[in-house]
Amino acid sequence: MAEQAKGPRLSGARINWWVMLAVFAAVFALGRVVLMLPVFGHGPYGAYAKGELARLSFKFAGQPAPVVAFIGPGGQPMSLAAFRGKAILVNLWATWCAPCVTEMPALDALQAALGGDKFQVVAINMDADQVEAAKEFLSDHTLAHLPLYADPKLLMDPALAAPGIPASVLYDPQGKEIARLYGAVDWASPEARALIERMIRPPAKS
């Protein structure tokens, strides 16, 4: 009779237990990675999602700006494609929206500070068929740095899949979404200005 091999042997039940333990560990590790994905998915802008900007959503990052017609400052039809080459902050607002009214002075201050050939605040009014009322609002509230963009047909809201207003969406100069934020925020805050400046002045390549 052949001599039996020496040394301990694992029973089938014990092998199955070790397999289950390995599978559990792998699933746990994968779960940790999945939970961390939003942080990595923020790209170069995630570090600026703090303070009030902690509510920034990067869910739609990389998507192109919708091709929807709205009215420009001169009454002409236009779309967000007209701003290609600039970083932009698209903000949907209305005169009847209290949080929007609260937010508008900060948007005006941001445009005054950083608006130019590299950045533009595109505040689009969403009052249905009330372009003149929106124009009077900007004048009455001394919002001199915000040109009137208007969407009286209310097409932009569904195009952006925004759940309500105010809604703000940041786009890079190529017209790709960076991040978005729902609700009012102080766009003149140091955190917001740092984010916009990062959009305008990407880090130099080494």
N, CA and C atoms as a LAMMPS dump frame, in Angstrom:
ITEM: TIMESTEP
0
ITEM: NUMBER OF ATOMS
618
ITEM: BOX BOUNDS ff ff ff
-5.0000000000000000e+02 5.0000000000000000e+02
-5.0000000000000000e+02 5.0000000000000000e+02
-5.0000000000000000e+02 5.0000000000000000e+02
ITEM: ATOMS id mol type element x y z
1 1 1 N 0.857 -1.195 0
2 1 2 C 0 0 0
3 1 3 C 0.881 1.23 0
4 2 1 N 0.491 2.142 -0.877
5 2 2 C 1.288 3.373 -0.964
6 2 3 C 1.177 4.161 0.31
7 3 1 N 2.321 4.779 0.675
8 3 2 C 2.349 5.549 1.908
9 3 3 C 1.571 6.85 1.71
10 4 1 N 0.715 7.152 2.692
11 4 2 C -0.082 8.372 2.605
12 4 3 C 0.813 9.6 2.751
13 5 1 N 0.484 10.646 1.99
14 5 2 C 1.256 11.889 2.077
15 5 3 C 1.103 12.495 3.452
16 6 1 N 2.234 12.962 3.961
17 6 2 C 2.222 13.562 5.281
18 6 3 C 1.806 15.03 5.201
19 7 1 N 1.363 15.578 6.333
20 7 2 C 0.999 16.989 6.409
21 7 3 C -0.503 17.146 6.512
22 8 1 N -0.951 18.3 7.047
23 8 2 C -2.383 18.538 7.252
24 8 3 C -3.1 18.746 5.935
25 9 1 N -4.303 18.303 5.907
26 9 2 C -5.16 18.522 4.747
27 9 3 C -6.366 19.356 5.168
28 10 1 N -6.817 20.274 4.242
29 10 2 C -8.003 21.065 4.518
30 10 3 C -9.218 20.308 4.023
31 11 1 N -10.218 20.255 4.845
32 11 2 C -11.451 19.594 4.441
33 11 3 C -12.173 20.452 3.41
34 12 1 N -13.131 19.862 2.693
35 12 2 C -13.89 20.614 1.704
36 12 3 C -14.63 21.782 2.332
37 13 1 N -15.195 21.567 3.513
38 13 2 C -15.941 22.635 4.186
39 13 3 C -15.025 23.792 4.532
40 14 1 N -13.771 23.442 5.003
41 14 2 C -12.838 24.499 5.391
42 14 3 C -12.357 25.272 4.169
43 15 1 N -12.159 24.594 3.026
44 15 2 C -11.766 25.265 1.786
45 15 3 C -12.865 26.234 1.346
46 16 1 N -14.121 25.776 1.418
47 16 2 C -15.236 26.635 1.052
48 16 3 C -15.291 27.883 1.94
49 17 1 N -14.969 27.727 3.214
50 17 2 C -14.996 28.867 4.143
51 17 3 C -13.957 29.899 3.737
52 18 1 N -12.757 29.41 3.366
53 18 2 C -11.701 30.336 2.939
54 18 3 C -12.071 31.022 1.633
55 19 1 N -12.731 30.29 0.721
56 19 2 C -13.185 30.893 -0.537
57 19 3 C -14.196 31.988 -0.263
58 20 1 N -15.136 31.729 0.637
59 20 2 C -16.151 32.721 0.977
60 20 3 C -15.512 33.95 1.607
61 21 1 N -14.504 33.733 2.455
62 21 2 C -13.819 34.847 3.1
63 21 3 C -13.097 35.704 2.064
64 22 1 N -12.462 35.061 1.078
65 22 2 C -11.758 35.795 0.025
66 22 3 C -12.741 36.597 -0.822
67 23 1 N -13.88 35.985 -1.135
68 23 2 C -14.896 36.695 -1.919
69 23 3 C -15.418 37.897 -1.148
70 24 1 N -15.67 37.716 0.145
71 24 2 C -16.159 38.822 0.973
72 24 3 C -15.152 39.967 0.995
73 25 1 N -13.874 39.628 1.151
74 25 2 C -12.834 40.662 1.184
75 25 3 C -12.77 41.415 -0.142
76 26 1 N -12.906 40.685 -1.251
77 26 2 C -12.863 41.322 -2.567
78 26 3 C -14.047 42.258 -2.757
79 27 1 N -15.249 41.804 -2.339
80 27 2 C -16.445 42.642 -2.455
81 27 3 C -16.315 43.888 -1.594
82 28 1 N -15.773 43.716 -0.38
83 28 2 C -15.584 44.862 0.525
84 28 3 C -14.628 45.877 -0.087
85 29 1 N -13.52 45.376 -0.647
86 29 2 C -12.545 46.278 -1.262
87 29 3 C -13.152 46.997 -2.461
88 30 1 N -13.941 46.28 -3.268
89 30 2 C -14.585 46.9 -4.426
90 30 3 C -15.561 47.975 -3.987
91 31 1 N -16.289 47.698 -2.903
92 31 2 C -17.222 48.688 -2.375
93 31 3 C -16.521 49.953 -1.94
94 32 1 N -15.359 49.799 -1.305
95 32 2 C -14.587 50.975 -0.894
96 32 3 C -14.163 51.799 -2.097
97 33 1 N -13.769 51.114 -3.168
98 33 2 C -13.359 51.815 -4.387
99 33 3 C -14.54 52.558 -4.995
100 34 1 N -15.707 51.899 -5.061
101 34 2 C -16.898 52.534 -5.629
102 34 3 C -17.279 53.773 -4.851
103 35 1 N -17.197 53.69 -3.519
104 35 2 C -17.532 54.842 -2.69
105 35 3 C -16.58 56.004 -2.924
106 36 1 N -15.364 55.692 -3.317
107 36 2 C -14.37 56.743 -3.54
108 36 3 C -14.415 57.302 -4.955
109 37 1 N -15.15 56.653 -5.856
110 37 2 C -15.146 57.086 -7.248
111 37 3 C -15.574 58.528 -7.458
112 38 1 N -16.619 59.033 -6.745
113 38 2 C -16.979 60.429 -6.971
114 38 3 C -15.837 61.392 -6.723
115 39 1 N -14.981 61.081 -5.735
116 39 2 C -13.864 61.964 -5.444
117 39 3 C -12.896 61.998 -6.607
118 40 1 N -12.552 60.797 -7.119
119 40 2 C -11.636 60.744 -8.248
120 40 3 C -12.284 61.332 -9.493
121 41 1 N -13.632 61.177 -9.622
122 41 2 C -14.336 61.657 -10.793
123 41 3 C -14.416 63.165 -10.885
124 42 1 N -14.082 63.879 -9.833
125 42 2 C -14.13 65.331 -9.874
126 42 3 C -13.006 65.914 -10.713
127 43 1 N -12.02 65.126 -11.049
128 43 2 C -10.914 65.612 -11.855
129 43 3 C -10.197 66.759 -11.165
130 44 1 N -9.745 67.741 -11.949
131 44 2 C -8.95 68.827 -11.372
132 44 3 C -9.772 69.83 -10.58
133 45 1 N -11.104 69.666 -10.559
134 45 2 C -11.954 70.645 -9.885
135 45 3 C -12.505 70.159 -8.552
136 46 1 N -12.279 68.9 -8.228
137 46 2 C -12.818 68.356 -6.993
138 46 3 C -12.328 69.063 -5.751
139 47 1 N -11.095 69.556 -5.778
140 47 2 C -10.532 70.216 -4.609
141 47 3 C -11.26 71.511 -4.269
142 48 1 N -12.035 72.04 -5.226
143 48 2 C -12.733 73.302 -4.993
144 48 3 C -14.153 73.093 -4.484
145 49 1 N -14.582 71.856 -4.36
146 49 2 C -15.925 71.548 -3.873
147 49 3 C -15.939 71.58 -2.349
148 50 1 N -15.829 72.759 -1.798
149 50 2 C -15.838 72.924 -0.345
150 50 3 C -16.598 74.194 0.001
151 51 1 N -16.893 74.352 1.285
152 51 2 C -17.73 75.466 1.686
153 51 3 C -19.105 75.31 1.061
154 52 1 N -19.675 76.395 0.565
155 52 2 C -20.97 76.298 -0.106
156 52 3 C -20.888 75.458 -1.372
157 53 1 N -19.706 75.373 -1.957
158 53 2 C -19.554 74.609 -3.188
159 53 3 C -19.472 73.103 -2.941
160 54 1 N -19.595 72.689 -1.7
161 54 2 C -19.622 71.253 -1.409
162 54 3 C -20.835 70.587 -2.053
163 55 1 N -21.821 71.385 -2.446
164 55 2 C -23.009 70.849 -3.106
165 55 3 C -22.815 70.676 -4.612
166 56 1 N -21.64 70.996 -5.122
167 56 2 C -21.39 70.804 -6.545
168 56 3 C -21.589 69.342 -6.942
169 57 1 N -22.248 69.136 -8.048
170 57 2 C -22.448 67.788 -8.581
171 57 3 C -21.624 67.625 -9.855
172 58 1 N -20.885 66.535 -9.932
173 58 2 C -20.077 66.233 -11.111
174 58 3 C -20.707 65.096 -11.925
175 59 1 N -21.982 64.827 -11.665
176 59 2 C -22.672 63.695 -12.286
177 59 3 C -22.659 63.773 -13.807
178 60 1 N -22.82 64.987 -14.341
179 60 2 C -22.902 65.137 -15.793
180 60 3 C -21.616 65.704 -16.391
181 61 1 N -20.524 65.643 -15.661
182 61 2 C -19.255 66.198 -16.137
183 61 3 C -18.875 65.583 -17.481
184 62 1 N -18.457 66.449 -18.395
185 62 2 C -18.037 65.993 -19.715
186 62 3 C -19.117 66.042 -20.77
187 63 1 N -20.372 66.208 -20.361
188 63 2 C -21.443 66.273 -21.343
189 63 3 C -21.424 67.627 -22.054
190 64 1 N -21.764 67.646 -23.343
191 64 2 C -21.782 68.922 -24.075
192 64 3 C -22.96 69.794 -23.67
193 65 1 N -22.78 71.096 -23.807
194 65 2 C -23.869 72.025 -23.517
195 65 3 C -25.02 71.777 -24.488
196 66 1 N -26.261 71.868 -24.022
197 66 2 C -27.397 71.632 -24.917
198 66 3 C -27.496 72.714 -25.998
199 67 1 N -27.968 72.316 -27.157
200 67 2 C -28.167 73.27 -28.249
201 67 3 C -29.626 73.721 -28.199
202 68 1 N -29.866 74.747 -27.406
203 68 2 C -31.216 75.283 -27.216
204 68 3 C -31.172 76.778 -27.47
205 69 1 N -32.119 77.274 -28.24
206 69 2 C -32.152 78.694 -28.568
207 69 3 C -32.768 79.502 -27.432
208 70 1 N -32.152 80.647 -27.121
209 70 2 C -32.722 81.609 -26.183
210 70 3 C -32.422 82.997 -26.733
211 71 1 N -32.862 84.023 -26.038
212 71 2 C -32.729 85.385 -26.543
213 71 3 C -31.518 86.065 -25.935
214 72 1 N -30.702 86.683 -26.785
215 72 2 C -29.517 87.391 -26.334
216 72 3 C -29.816 88.824 -25.939
217 73 1 N -28.808 89.562 -25.485
218 73 2 C -28.996 90.936 -25.008
219 73 3 C -29.601 91.873 -26.042
220 74 1 N -29.352 91.629 -27.317
221 74 2 C -29.9 92.483 -28.359
222 74 3 C -31.219 91.997 -28.916
223 75 1 N -31.78 90.972 -28.285
224 75 2 C -33.038 90.414 -28.764
225 75 3 C -32.872 89.345 -29.821
226 76 1 N -31.628 89.017 -30.136
227 76 2 C -31.365 88.034 -31.188
228 76 3 C -31.391 86.613 -30.624
229 77 1 N -31.831 85.629 -31.413
230 77 2 C -31.752 84.237 -30.967
231 77 3 C -30.3 83.773 -30.946
232 78 1 N -29.955 82.976 -29.959
233 78 2 C -28.597 82.462 -29.827
234 78 3 C -28.625 81.18 -29.014
235 79 1 N -27.468 80.563 -28.868
236 79 2 C -27.338 79.361 -28.037
237 79 3 C -26.021 79.431 -27.285
238 80 1 N -25.788 78.469 -26.425
239 80 2 C -24.55 78.454 -25.652
240 80 3 C -23.322 78.247 -26.53
241 81 1 N -23.53 77.784 -27.755
242 81 2 C -22.401 77.609 -28.667
243 81 3 C -21.722 78.94 -28.977
244 82 1 N -22.431 80.042 -28.789
245 82 2 C -21.861 81.362 -29.056
246 82 3 C -20.726 81.698 -28.098
247 83 1 N -20.642 80.986 -26.981
248 83 2 C -19.618 81.267 -25.984
249 83 3 C -18.429 80.307 -26.08
250 84 1 N -18.397 79.493 -27.118
251 84 2 C -17.301 78.539 -27.274
252 84 3 C -15.971 79.285 -27.279
253 85 1 N -15.041 78.803 -26.499
254 85 2 C -13.761 79.472 -26.326
255 85 3 C -13.652 80.186 -24.996
256 86 1 N -14.79 80.34 -24.301
257 86 2 C -14.824 80.922 -22.963
258 86 3 C -15.311 79.894 -21.967
259 87 1 N -14.827 79.979 -20.746
260 87 2 C -15.456 79.26 -19.641
261 87 3 C -16.699 80.054 -19.252
262 88 1 N -17.803 79.383 -18.988
263 88 2 C -19.036 80.093 -18.66
264 88 3 C -19.726 79.479 -17.446
265 89 1 N -20.463 80.329 -16.767
266 89 2 C -21.342 79.907 -15.677
267 89 3 C -22.757 80.22 -16.126
268 90 1 N -23.516 79.198 -16.461
269 90 2 C -24.911 79.36 -16.86
270 90 3 C -25.771 79.303 -15.61
271 91 1 N -26.583 80.341 -15.427
272 91 2 C -27.456 80.396 -14.257
273 91 3 C -28.887 80.631 -14.727
274 92 1 N -29.801 79.759 -14.29
275 92 2 C -31.216 79.912 -14.602
276 92 3 C -31.904 80.605 -13.432
277 93 1 N -32.623 81.701 -13.723
278 93 2 C -33.236 82.488 -12.661
279 93 3 C -34.568 83.067 -13.128
280 94 1 N -35.335 83.573 -12.182
281 94 2 C -36.603 84.226 -12.502
282 94 3 C -36.88 85.304 -11.466
283 95 1 N -37.641 86.306 -11.85
284 95 2 C -37.927 87.423 -10.94
285 95 3 C -38.793 86.999 -9.771
286 96 1 N -39.593 85.929 -9.932
287 96 2 C -40.486 85.472 -8.871
288 96 3 C -39.808 84.494 -7.907
289 97 1 N -38.573 84.142 -8.195
290 97 2 C -37.838 83.13 -7.413
291 97 3 C -37 83.832 -6.347
292 98 1 N -37.423 83.733 -5.082
293 98 2 C -36.734 84.435 -3.991
294 98 3 C -35.263 84.051 -3.869
295 99 1 N -34.892 82.749 -3.914
296 99 2 C -33.458 82.408 -3.851
297 99 3 C -32.672 82.988 -5.03
298 100 1 N -33.321 83.081 -6.205
299 100 2 C -32.654 83.671 -7.372
300 100 3 C -32.338 85.137 -7.115
301 101 1 N -33.326 85.853 -6.586
302 101 2 C -33.147 87.278 -6.301
303 101 3 C -32.005 87.48 -5.315
304 102 1 N -31.918 86.6 -4.32
305 102 2 C -30.838 86.667 -3.337
306 102 3 C -29.481 86.439 -3.977
307 103 1 N -29.44 85.562 -4.962
308 103 2 C -28.187 85.145 -5.594
309 103 3 C -27.669 86.13 -6.632
310 104 1 N -28.55 86.914 -7.23
311 104 2 C -28.173 87.755 -8.369
312 104 3 C -27.051 88.755 -8.087
313 105 1 N -27.033 89.452 -6.949
314 105 2 C -25.922 90.387 -6.711
315 105 3 C -24.552 89.716 -6.717
316 106 1 N -24.465 88.477 -6.214
317 106 2 C -23.19 87.762 -6.22
318 106 3 C -22.782 87.403 -7.639
319 107 1 N -23.735 87.025 -8.47
320 107 2 C -23.433 86.74 -9.876
321 107 3 C -22.96 88.005 -10.587
322 108 1 N -23.596 89.132 -10.267
323 108 2 C -23.198 90.404 -10.85
324 108 3 C -21.775 90.756 -10.432
325 109 1 N -21.463 90.54 -9.148
326 109 2 C -20.115 90.836 -8.638
327 109 3 C -19.078 89.918 -9.278
328 110 1 N -19.434 88.646 -9.488
329 110 2 C -18.504 87.703 -10.126
330 110 3 C -18.209 88.128 -11.558
331 111 1 N -19.25 88.522 -12.278
332 111 2 C -19.044 88.974 -13.651
333 111 3 C -18.188 90.238 -13.676
334 112 1 N -18.422 91.154 -12.731
335 112 2 C -17.635 92.389 -12.676
336 112 3 C -16.166 92.084 -12.41
337 113 1 N -15.902 91.08 -11.57
338 113 2 C -14.528 90.777 -11.168
339 113 3 C -13.776 89.945 -12.199
340 114 1 N -14.441 88.957 -12.805
341 114 2 C -13.717 88.001 -13.646
342 114 3 C -14.233 87.916 -15.076
343 115 1 N -15.343 88.581 -15.359
344 115 2 C -15.892 88.526 -16.715
345 115 3 C -14.962 89.171 -17.728
346 116 1 N -14.941 88.618 -18.927
347 116 2 C -14.062 89.146 -19.969
348 116 3 C -13.964 88.183 -21.122
349 117 1 N -12.816 88.168 -21.78
350 117 2 C -12.667 87.312 -22.961
351 117 3 C -12.433 85.847 -22.617
352 118 1 N -12.261 85.538 -21.322
353 118 2 C -12.038 84.142 -20.927
354 118 3 C -13.169 83.56 -20.083
355 119 1 N -14.04 84.423 -19.578
356 119 2 C -15.11 83.939 -18.707
357 119 3 C -16.326 84.834 -18.834
358 120 1 N -17.516 84.211 -18.71
359 120 2 C -18.769 84.965 -18.8
360 120 3 C -19.822 84.314 -17.909
361 121 1 N -20.529 85.147 -17.13
362 121 2 C -21.728 84.689 -16.437
363 121 3 C -22.883 84.819 -17.421
364 122 1 N -23.551 83.732 -17.703
365 122 2 C -24.697 83.732 -18.618
366 122 3 C -25.943 83.454 -17.778
367 123 1 N -26.506 84.528 -17.241
368 123 2 C -27.696 84.419 -16.39
369 123 3 C -28.926 84.473 -17.288
370 124 1 N -29.611 83.343 -17.43
371 124 2 C -30.742 83.224 -18.354
372 124 3 C -32.044 83.326 -17.578
373 125 1 N -32.824 84.347 -17.894
374 125 2 C -34.097 84.546 -17.21
375 125 3 C -35.134 83.534 -17.686
376 126 1 N -35.893 82.992 -16.721
377 126 2 C -36.874 81.963 -17.014
378 126 3 C -38.298 82.424 -16.711
379 127 1 N -38.555 83.727 -16.798
380 127 2 C -39.924 84.217 -16.677
381 127 3 C -40.64 83.97 -18.006
382 128 1 N -41.734 83.252 -17.968
383 128 2 C -42.444 82.901 -19.198
384 128 3 C -43.002 84.148 -19.876
385 129 1 N -42.489 84.423 -21.083
386 129 2 C -42.974 85.532 -21.908
387 129 3 C -42.96 86.868 -21.165
388 130 1 N -41.909 87.097 -20.356
389 130 2 C -41.816 88.331 -19.577
390 130 3 C -40.426 88.945 -19.715
391 131 1 N -39.964 89.103 -20.943
392 131 2 C -38.623 89.617 -21.178
393 131 3 C -38.477 91.038 -20.658
394 132 1 N -39.473 91.877 -20.885
395 132 2 C -39.405 93.265 -20.428
396 132 3 C -39.367 93.344 -18.912
397 133 1 N -40.111 92.483 -18.246
398 133 2 C -40.106 92.463 -16.776
399 133 3 C -38.727 92.081 -16.255
400 134 1 N -38.073 91.147 -16.921
401 134 2 C -36.726 90.744 -16.514
402 134 3 C -35.741 91.885 -16.733
403 135 1 N -35.9 92.625 -17.838
404 135 2 C -35.025 93.756 -18.116
405 135 3 C -35.187 94.834 -17.044
406 136 1 N -36.417 95.107 -16.654
407 136 2 C -36.677 96.088 -15.604
408 136 3 C -36.093 95.63 -14.27
409 137 1 N -36.164 94.324 -14.006
410 137 2 C -35.619 93.788 -12.754
411 137 3 C -34.129 94.065 -12.66
412 138 1 N -33.384 93.781 -13.729
413 138 2 C -31.94 94.01 -13.712
414 138 3 C -31.627 95.486 -13.494
415 139 1 N -32.41 96.334 -14.108
416 139 2 C -32.191 97.773 -13.961
417 139 3 C -32.539 98.247 -12.553
418 140 1 N -33.686 97.812 -12.035
419 140 2 C -34.139 98.256 -10.714
420 140 3 C -33.215 97.793 -9.605
421 141 1 N -32.56 96.642 -9.788
422 141 2 C -31.671 96.094 -8.76
423 141 3 C -30.202 96.435 -9.027
424 142 1 N -29.959 97.321 -9.964
425 142 2 C -28.609 97.808 -10.288
426 142 3 C -27.65 96.655 -10.561
427 143 1 N -28.116 95.716 -11.359
428 143 2 C -27.27 94.578 -11.753
429 143 3 C -26.675 94.909 -13.12
430 144 1 N -25.744 95.846 -13.095
431 144 2 C -25.255 96.459 -14.332
432 144 3 C -24.307 95.586 -15.13
433 145 1 N -23.767 94.537 -14.519
434 145 2 C -22.753 93.732 -15.204
435 145 3 C -23.319 92.454 -15.824
436 146 1 N -24.614 92.224 -15.644
437 146 2 C -25.239 91.016 -16.179
438 146 3 C -26.093 91.364 -17.391
439 147 1 N -25.64 91.032 -18.591
440 147 2 C -26.488 91.225 -19.778
441 147 3 C -27.743 90.369 -19.652
442 148 1 N -28.823 90.811 -20.28
443 148 2 C -30.068 90.055 -20.198
444 148 3 C -30.096 88.95 -21.252
445 149 1 N -30.077 87.715 -20.77
446 149 2 C -30.353 86.55 -21.596
447 149 3 C -31.694 86.011 -21.109
448 150 1 N -32.564 85.652 -22.017
449 150 2 C -33.911 85.249 -21.613
450 150 3 C -34.377 84.022 -22.384
451 151 1 N -35.118 83.186 -21.69
452 151 2 C -35.684 81.973 -22.279
453 151 3 C -37.191 81.985 -22.005
454 152 1 N -37.941 82.862 -22.68
455 152 2 C -39.369 83 -22.386
456 152 3 C -40.19 81.761 -22.711
457 153 1 N -39.64 80.856 -23.515
458 153 2 C -40.344 79.611 -23.844
459 153 3 C -39.984 78.478 -22.879
460 154 1 N -39.087 78.765 -21.941
461 154 2 C -38.714 77.81 -20.875
462 154 3 C -38.186 76.488 -21.439
463 155 1 N -37.276 76.595 -22.394
464 155 2 C -36.698 75.399 -23.008
465 155 3 C -35.419 74.929 -22.328
466 156 1 N -34.69 75.862 -21.705
467 156 2 C -33.387 75.517 -21.146
468 156 3 C -33.495 74.622 -19.92
469 157 1 N -34.507 74.862 -19.106
470 157 2 C -34.674 74.079 -17.869
471 157 3 C -34.737 72.578 -18.156
472 158 1 N -35.648 72.107 -19.02
473 158 2 C -35.656 70.667 -19.314
474 158 3 C -34.424 70.2 -20.068
475 159 1 N -33.838 71.067 -20.892
476 159 2 C -32.642 70.672 -21.645
477 159 3 C -31.479 70.368 -20.709
478 160 1 N -31.41 71.082 -19.589
479 160 2 C -30.359 70.854 -18.601
480 160 3 C -30.758 69.816 -17.561
481 161 1 N -31.983 69.309 -17.642
482 161 2 C -32.489 68.351 -16.661
483 161 3 C -32.387 68.915 -15.254
484 162 1 N -32.656 70.227 -15.124
485 162 2 C -32.598 70.881 -13.82
486 162 3 C -33.912 70.646 -13.084
487 163 1 N -33.854 70.301 -11.787
488 163 2 C -35.081 70.037 -11.031
489 163 3 C -35.82 71.299 -10.627
490 164 1 N -35.213 72.454 -10.823
491 164 2 C -35.829 73.717 -10.438
492 164 3 C -34.811 74.834 -10.565
493 165 1 N -35.183 76.021 -10.111
494 165 2 C -34.268 77.156 -10.154
495 165 3 C -34.163 77.759 -8.756
496 166 1 N -33.03 78.428 -8.468
497 166 2 C -31.901 78.648 -9.366
498 166 3 C -31.101 77.373 -9.62
499 167 1 N -30.549 77.299 -10.808
500 167 2 C -29.671 76.191 -11.177
501 167 3 C -28.474 76.78 -11.902
502 168 1 N -27.284 76.326 -11.554
503 168 2 C -26.053 76.846 -12.15
504 168 3 C -25.247 75.692 -12.731
505 169 1 N -24.759 75.878 -13.955
506 169 2 C -23.948 74.857 -14.618
507 169 3 C -22.683 75.514 -15.152
508 170 1 N -21.545 74.921 -14.845
509 170 2 C -20.246 75.422 -15.291
510 170 3 C -19.79 74.64 -16.522
511 171 1 N -19.339 75.387 -17.552
512 171 2 C -18.836 74.764 -18.78
513 171 3 C -17.424 75.249 -19.064
514 172 1 N -16.599 74.35 -19.586
515 172 2 C -15.239 74.738 -19.96
516 172 3 C -15.265 75.402 -21.337
517 173 1 N -14.143 75.93 -21.806
518 173 2 C -14.137 76.632 -23.105
519 173 3 C -14.518 75.757 -24.296
520 174 1 N -14.462 74.448 -24.137
521 174 2 C -14.86 73.542 -25.216
522 174 3 C -16.355 73.211 -25.178
523 175 1 N -17.072 73.811 -24.231
524 175 2 C -18.504 73.572 -24.13
525 175 3 C -18.864 72.289 -23.418
526 176 1 N -17.931 71.737 -22.636
527 176 2 C -18.177 70.524 -21.868
528 176 3 C -18.492 70.884 -20.414
529 177 1 N -19.471 70.208 -19.867
530 177 2 C -19.855 70.495 -18.486
531 177 3 C -18.755 70.121 -17.509
532 178 1 N -18.523 71.004 -16.552
533 178 2 C -17.575 70.744 -15.471
534 178 3 C -18.32 70.256 -14.238
535 179 1 N -19.31 71.017 -13.821
536 179 2 C -20.073 70.679 -12.625
537 179 3 C -21.334 71.519 -12.618
538 180 1 N -22.243 71.199 -11.706
539 180 2 C -23.469 71.97 -11.562
540 180 3 C -23.862 72.055 -10.102
541 181 1 N -24.728 73.011 -9.813
542 181 2 C -25.172 73.222 -8.442
543 181 3 C -26.604 73.731 -8.477
544 182 1 N -27.461 73.134 -7.654
545 182 2 C -28.851 73.566 -7.568
546 182 3 C -29.048 74.373 -6.294
547 183 1 N -29.804 75.446 -6.39
548 183 2 C -30.034 76.311 -5.243
549 183 3 C -29.086 77.5 -5.261
550 184 1 N -29.391 78.475 -4.425
551 184 2 C -28.597 79.71 -4.384
552 184 3 C -27.257 79.475 -3.699
553 185 1 N -26.25 80.213 -4.156
554 185 2 C -24.923 80.14 -3.558
555 185 3 C -24.258 81.5 -3.743
556 186 1 N -23.322 81.817 -2.882
557 186 2 C -22.597 83.082 -2.996
558 186 3 C -21.487 82.915 -4.025
559 187 1 N -21.786 83.278 -5.268
560 187 2 C -20.809 83.119 -6.339
561 187 3 C -19.688 84.141 -6.274
562 188 1 N -19.775 85.069 -5.331
563 188 2 C -18.682 86.023 -5.134
564 188 3 C -17.778 85.607 -3.99
565 189 1 N -18.007 84.44 -3.409
566 189 2 C -17.204 83.97 -2.278
567 189 3 C -15.795 83.606 -2.735
568 190 1 N -14.829 83.564 -1.814
569 190 2 C -13.465 83.167 -2.185
570 190 3 C -13.407 81.784 -2.831
571 191 1 N -14.229 80.843 -2.329
572 191 2 C -14.223 79.497 -2.899
573 191 3 C -14.706 79.507 -4.35
574 192 1 N -15.778 80.265 -4.595
575 192 2 C -16.313 80.323 -5.954
576 192 3 C -15.338 81.001 -6.904
577 193 1 N -14.741 82.089 -6.45
578 193 2 C -13.795 82.793 -7.312
579 193 3 C -12.57 81.927 -7.611
580 194 1 N -12.131 81.144 -6.61
581 194 2 C -10.988 80.254 -6.833
582 194 3 C -11.322 79.204 -7.897
583 195 1 N -12.552 78.685 -7.861
584 195 2 C -12.973 77.699 -8.856
585 195 3 C -13.004 78.322 -10.248
586 196 1 N -13.571 79.517 -10.359
587 196 2 C -13.651 80.17 -11.666
588 196 3 C -12.259 80.494 -12.191
589 197 1 N -11.399 80.969 -11.315
590 197 2 C -10.027 81.279 -11.735
591 197 3 C -9.302 80.026 -12.208
592 198 1 N -9.597 78.894 -11.584
593 198 2 C -9.018 77.611 -12.032
594 198 3 C -9.531 77.256 -13.416
595 199 1 N -10.791 77.553 -13.694
596 199 2 C -11.351 77.3 -15.011
597 199 3 C -10.697 78.176 -16.074
598 200 1 N -10.43 79.419 -15.691
599 200 2 C -9.854 80.381 -16.634
600 200 3 C -8.37 80.117 -16.882
601 201 1 N -7.668 79.75 -15.814
602 201 2 C -6.214 79.589 -15.903
603 201 3 C -5.826 78.159 -15.524
604 202 1 N -5.967 77.21 -16.419
605 202 2 C -5.54 75.838 -16.121
606 202 3 C -4.051 75.818 -15.776
607 203 1 N -3.651 74.843 -14.952
608 203 2 C -2.227 74.769 -14.603
609 203 3 C -1.358 74.505 -15.81
610 204 1 N -0.179 75.09 -15.81
611 204 2 C 0.735 74.888 -16.929
612 204 3 C 1.208 73.437 -16.984
613 205 1 N 1.371 72.919 -18.192
614 205 2 C 1.834 71.543 -18.347
615 205 3 C 3.325 71.479 -18.047
616 206 1 N 3.702 70.474 -17.291
617 206 2 C 5.115 70.328 -16.939
618 206 3 C 5.883 69.642 -18.05
